[in-house]
Each structure stands twice: as structure tokens, then as C-alpha cells.
Amino acid sequence: MSKITAIRFGKARGKRVNVFLDGRFAFSLEAEVAVKEGLQVGQELSTSHLEALARSDHFHRCLNAAARYLSYRPRSQSELKQRLYQRGFDGDCVEAVLAKLKEQGLVDDTAFTQFWKDNRESFSPRSRWLTKLELRRKGVAQDIIDQVADVIDDDDSAYRAALNKARSLPTSDYQSFRHRLGEYLRRRGFSYGVINHTVQRVWSKQGSS
């Protein structure tokens, strides 16, 4: 058995504490783990208790890393898993954290897919095909992608994208206008037929305005 002789806050703004056993620094823990486990000076710890503390600390560090990653924007389960592996967390810990986050509704591939599709439609319209490709690259299951993205209307998306781009294009030369707007729409995954129809539609609108 080893006895806790001191518990001191580390330099990470109170997020971690340093634990001293028998007068010597032994290990550091997430402060929340120390509180949860009720650690206090004078407490004796067995080897099995120390191992359990290490596992709990590893889990909470993984959970906190996941929470920080999710704070920027929603993520797919695959994205989050890959990120945690890159941060050096082991498979069992990552799976436990993912299960916890899914239970809390913080990781949900259907909700993520809806967010991605809505965000694209609002700020950077692109084709149904390209949206699906992006989601596949995020590791989302095909049935979820189809369920959410099949409602995308390529004609509507292309027209909204084209209207925004056309504001920055000169309208004195149709061929130049057609080429530049067509290339812009092509990069967003639209088919030739949709592009041709959309360019003519926007050109007509420009000419009548």
C-alpha cells in the first residue's frame, strides 16, 4: 500500500492535480477524477486502486479531448474516432468514450449528416452527388447519407450557387460568362445538363435585370 502525502494543482489552470505518494511525486490526474474518487491526504492506495485511477484518468482525458474537438462543429463518429486515435488513445478507451457521447446525444451520424447537408445548402450549395461524396469521406454510412441527402434538388442548388457567383462575373461577353460560371458549377459537382440549363437561366435573369 502507498499513502497519499500531498495533492497539489498542476500548471494546467487547475485541470490536473499532482499526487504524491510516500513523500514523492507519483502521478498526475484530471482534477475531476481526483474529486470523483474522493482522493485525500493520508489515504492509502493499493496497486489495484492505482491501476483503476490510471484507467479513469485515461478515460476522462479522452472524453475531454473529444469534447474539445466537438466544440468547433458537429463531427461524424468516424471523424471523432480517427481524431482520438491520432491523439494516442487506445481502442477500448475510444469505444467507451464514443458510447458515452452517443448516450448523451453528442455523437449522432444522422444529426451530423443533416447538419452537413443544411450547412452546405445554406452557405455553399453543391450537387447531391458531391454532398454524398463528402459525407462518405466523413465515414457516414450509406443508408444515412441516402436518407438525408436524396432530397437535395440539383436544379435549385445550382441556381442558388450560380446567382451568388454571377454577381462577380462580367456580363459583357456571354462565352466568357458561360465558361467561368460553368467551371464554377462543375467544381461543385453538377452535371453538364444542370450546368447548361442553369447558366442560360442566370444569363437571362442578368440580361433582364
N, C-alpha and C positions, 0 to 999 in steps of 0.2 A: 504494500500500500504506500502511496505517496500523499503527503499533506500539502494543501494549498497554503502558501505563506504570504502571498500577495496577489492582488488582481489590479492591474493598472491600465488605464486607457492608453491606446497607442496613438500614433500621429495622424491616423486617418479620420480626423474630425469626430472622434468618439464612436466610429462604426465598429472598431475592433478593440479587444482588450488583450493584454499580455498576462498570461497566467504563470506564476512562479510556484514551483514545487520544491519543497525542502530547501528553500533559500536560493534556488536558481531558476532563471527563465526556462520554461519548458515548452510552451506553445502559445500561439495567439488564436483567438476565436472571434467570430462575429459577436458583437455585444448582445444582440438579441438572443443568441444561443446561450450565452452565459446567464442571461436573465431567465430565460425559459427553463434552463436546467437548475436554476437556483444555486449557482456556484457561490461559495463564500469562503473567506479566510478561515483556516482551521479544519476545513472539510477534508476528509481522506478519500482518495480515489483509487479504485482498483484498476488493474490492467484492462479489464473488460469495459469499465466505465470510461477510461481514457479513449479506447477504441470507438465507443459509441459517440463520444463527444467529437472525435475526428470525423466520423461519418455525418453527424448532424451539421457540423461546420461546413463540410464539403457540399452538402445539400443546400444549405442556406446561401452559400456563395454562388452556387449555380443558379438558384432561384433569383437572387438579386441581379445577377448578370443578365438573366432572361428578362427581368422586369425593365432593366435599363434599355435593352435592345427594343423592347416593345413600346417604350415610351415615345420613340420618334414617330412611329406609324405602325399600324397592324402588320403582322407577319404571318406567312403560312407556317404550318407545323414543320415542313421540311426546311424552310429558311432558318427557323429558330434552332432546330436540331443541329444543322450544319454549323451555325454560329457557336453554339455551346461546345461542339466537338473541337472547333478551332481554338476555343479558349482553354482547351485542355481537360475538360470534364469527361469523366468516364461514362460508358453507355448506360449502366444501371442508374446512375445519378440523373443523367439527362432524361431517361424514360420516366423516372419518378417525378421530376420537375414538370415534364410535359403533362403527365397525368394530373398533377395538382393544378396547373394552369387551365387545362381543359375543364376540369371540375368547376373552376371559378369563372368559366366562360371567357377567359382571356386569350385562349387559342382555339379558333374555330375556323376551319378552312372554308366553310360555306359563307360565313360572315366576311372573311377576308376576301373571298372571290367577289362578293357583292360590292365590297368597298373598292376593290381594284377596278372593277367594271364601271362603277358610278364615277369614280375619280377620273378615269380616262374619258368618259363621255362628257364630263363637265369641263375639264381643263385641256384635254389633248385628244380629241376624237380620233379613233383609228378603226380599222376594219374588224369585223368579227373574227376573221382568221388570225390577225396579228394579236388581238387581245387574248385569244385562246392560246396562242403560242407563248406569249409572255407568262400566262398562268401555268402552263405546263413546265416552263423553265423554273417556276417557283415551287414546283413539286406538288401541285394540286392534282387530285385525282380527276380523271377524265369525266366521270359521271357528274361531278360537282361543277366542273367547267361548263359542260353542255347545259346543265340545268340553269345556270346563271347567265351564260354568255349567248345562248341561242336567240335571245330576244333582241340582240343588237341589230339595228336596221342600218345596213351599209349605206344606202342612199341618203338617209338622214344624217348619219355621222360624217359622210364625205362632204355633204353640202355645208354643214356647220364648220368643219375644218377648213374648207375652201374659202368660205366667206371671210374668215379671220385672216387667212393668208393673203387673200386678194387685195386687202387694204394696203399692203406694202408693195404691190406689183403695179408697174406702169400699164396703162390701158391703151396706149397709142398703137401697139403692134400686137395683133391677135396671135400670131405664131409664137412670138416670144412669151406672151401671156400664157398660152396653151402649154408650151413646153415647161415653163417654170412651175406652173400650178400642177400640171400633170405629174412632174417628178416629185413634187411635194406630197401629193396624194399616194403615189406609188410607194414612197418610203413608209407610208402609214398602212400599207398592206392592201389597198383597194385594188379591185380587178380593173382590167382595161375598160370593160363596158361601163362600170360605175364611174370611172375617171372621165371617160369621154362625155357621158351624159352630164356629169357634174360641172365640168369645165364649160360646156355650152350654156348650161343653166346660169352659172355665175356670170359668164360674159354677157349674156342677155340682160341680166339684172344690172350689171355695171353700166351697160350702154343706155339703159332706160332711166337710170338714176341721175 
